[in-house]
């Protein structure tokens, strides 16, 4: 094995090791965020259950409001209007999306 090949192999091994470390760090951060989000959701529920209004502490101010919104029942609308899959295809717009899912081992 020549020097260039050995250097390349060492570089790849270091790169893979760095990726593994980055993945571990990402997984740990996501787990911490999930724990914190759960805790925040419980506290948000306390204020939601307290009702609409403004709540103030020494550091923060929170305002709880209730709003109503309307949505369309897309599936029912398509069925009632007799729209076919072929007709819907004319209006589809592809959208690129990249997702990263990290799970604990």
PyMOL commands that set and color helices and strands:
alter all, ss='L'
color gray80, all
select helices_A, chain A and resi 3-50+74-81+85-89
alter helices_A, ss='H'
color red, helices_A
select strands_A, chain A and resi 53-56+61-64
alter strands_A, ss='S'
color yellow, strands_A
deselect
rebuild
show_as cartoon
